[in-house]
Amino acid sequence: MNNSKSRGLFTILGDKSSALVRQFLPDAFIFALMLTFLTMLLAVVFTDQGPVAVVSHWGEGFWFVLAFSMQSALALMTGWAFADSPPIKRVLQRIGEIPRTQKQAVFATAVVGQIFGLFHWGVVLVAGAIFAREVAVAMEEKDVDVHYPLLVATGYAGLLPWHQGLSAASMLLVATPDHFLADQIGVVPVSETIFYPGNLIIVAGVVLVTMIIMPLMAPEKKDNLITVPASKLRSARQPAPDGGVEAVDGSPMSSRRQEAAYKTLLLDSRVLGVGLGLLIWAYLGYLFATNALMDVFNLNIFIAVMFGLGFLFHGTLRSYINVFRDAIEGASQIFIQFQFYGGIMGIMAWSGLATMIAQTAAQYSTETTWYLAAFLSAGTINFFVPSGGGQWVVTGQVMIDAAQSIPGVDINKTIIAFGMGDQWTNMIQPFWALPALGIAGLSIRDIMGYVGVLFLFSGAVMATGALLLGVGIL
């Protein structure tokens, strides 16, 4: 198949998939509610739990995830603040000016998205969308038509490799002392998971297929292009009012106005803003200097890293607070929906539905096929519990029990296979796309068709990787 024919095939595939999704996919919140009722039905049908018990599990799960949802929210919002800092935005704008054609624009967005995704899942949800927006502005100024939904979908696709990257929740959790499986498997350092050679090879394949597939789906006919005028993409953020600090007619300022002046002085002080960032990094520097990095690097430490970088890159508390306010607004649907997914998680966990799925995968597995089964079962459960850490809390015990019951199976490879499955179905689960869509000004229907195509091809790469783990090649 020559290059032009392959481009035509993927263009048609992207167009057809996008049209199908636009017609049938519901709103993300409606999707969560539909999953809630579907999970209840499955639990009643396939487990020994009655309707009253299932509803009780839902109610318990609704609040059970509160602590973890706070961690996840902080990871997202500190990542957002870092990605929306002036230095990062300047870099993204300059990179966004490089492409000259539509395919170059999509390719550049894919490269930047994958880099950010490997760095941090919260950062890519924001930085990927910001970069897609900046590229769209730059291409509009060059009078080059670019299919904006594909551009945003490509930025969001940066989330695909996250659970094999630096912010991998399950891998960081098992690297944390006193994690809930520590008595059974001990502490598993990230050198055996995130930086395990087999994991690095598989994630390289995932990144490569993304950078190839997404540009090939760029529409060639102008009738299929959806562009957005640059005037609608450039949203200048208005500075917050400072409360008025100048005296009128030279008269002395009132105590209230003096207080406002002091507040303004502190909020706009680079000494205070940068100093706070340096204080956090002083603590991190001491921690990393007195401990092996791979032994202490976990989810909480990653949040601290994001806080420190955010204060340093914004420079002032006012800049950081203003962006953090935007982050809270952009993540508002996640705050609401996380609790509903917590309810789904409660049903999956306490009705035994998640256990049944994982045990079924283990029942028919051997040393060779277990990692593929773990990948597929994690992908299935993630569709109902789209939180990597939350899903690990629900199914980690079952996964480890199954792995230890099959001779020759390695715990670290099991965790890697789990991570691949969890990240895979994010491409067809709209939950984590919400922040990116808020920044881009699109709906889930606009992008899901394109990431759905990527879901199929990346799944083939990860499934192959799981089998190679099983035969001992990786």
C-alpha positions, 0 to 999 in steps of 0.5 A: 500500500503506497503512502497516498492510499494509506493516507486516504484510508485513514482519512476515511476511517477518521471521518467515518468514526467521527461522524458515527460518534457525533451521532450516537455518543451522549454527553459525558455526564449522561455517559457516567449515569448510563454506566452507573445503571449498567453496572448496577444491572450487571452486578444484579445479573452476574453476582449474588447481590440483590438490588438493595445491596447493589444500591448500598454498595453504590452509596458507600463507594460514592464517598469511599473515593473522597481521599483519593479524589482529592489526590487526583484533583490536586495532581490535575490542578497543580499540573494545570497550573504548571502547564498554564504558566507563562514560560511553558505557554511561551514555549508552546506558542513558539513550537506551535509556530513551526508547522507549515501544513495541516499534517505537520501541525497534527504531527507536532501536536502529537509529539508535544502531547506524548512528551507531556503524557509521559511526564504527567497525566494532569499536565497533558490534559491541559498542556495538550489542549493549550498547545493544540489551541496555539497551533490552531491560532498560528495556522490561522494566521498563516491562512492554512486550514487545519481540522481543529477537532483532530488537533485537539484529539491529538493533544488529548491522545497524549494521555495514552501512554501516561500509565507507563510514564512518570506519573503512573498511579499504580506503579507509584502507589506500589513504590510507596511505603506501607501501601495496601499490598506491602505485606504481600509484595513489599515495596516495588521500586519504579526501576522495576516498573516505569523504568523496566526495559520491557515497559520502555520498549512497549511505551515507545511503540505506543508513542510511535503509533500515535505519531503515525496514525493521528496525522494520517487522519487529517481530512483532505477535503475542505468540506470535512474541515472544521476550523475555528477563527483565531479571534475565538481561540485567543482568550485574554485573561483579565487581571483580578481587581487589586482593590484600589490602592491609590489615595484620592487627591493625595489624602491619606489612605484608609486602613482598609485601603492600606490593607489592600495595598499590603495584600497587593504587595504580597500577592505580586511579590516575586520574592514570596512566590519564587521563595515558596517554590524554592522552599518546596524544592529545598524539601524535595532536594533534601528528600532526594539527596538522602534517599534513592529517588526510585524509593521515594518517588510516589504520587504525593511527591509528584504533587509536591513537584508540581506545586514547586514548579508551578510557584517557580514558573508563575513567579507571583502568588497572584498569577498562580492563584488566578490560574488555579481558579481556572483549573478549578473551574475547568475541572468542575465536572471531574469533581462531580463525576468522580463521585459518581464513578466512585459509586460505580467503583463501589459496585464493582468492588463490593458486589464482586463484579471486578473480582469476577472479571479479574478471576475469569482472566486468571482462570484461563491464563498461563504464564504466557497469556496472563499479561495479555489477560491482565491487560484486557481485564484492566482495560475492561474495568477502566471503562467503568472505573476511569481512575488508574489509582482507584482501579488499582485499589479495587483490583490490585489484590485480585491481580496480585493473588492471580499472579502469585497463583500462576507459576513463573509470573512476575509481579512487576510485569503484572503491574505493567500489564495492568497499567497498559490496560488502564490507559488504553480505554481512556481513549474511548472513556470521555471522563478525562477529556473534560479539562481539555475540552473546556480549554479547547471549546469543543464537546466530547463528540468532536474528538472521540471518533479520532481517538477511537481509531487510535484506541484500536491501533494502540491496543494492537501494539499493547496486546502484542507487548503483553504477549512478548512479556509472557514469552520472555522476550521483554 
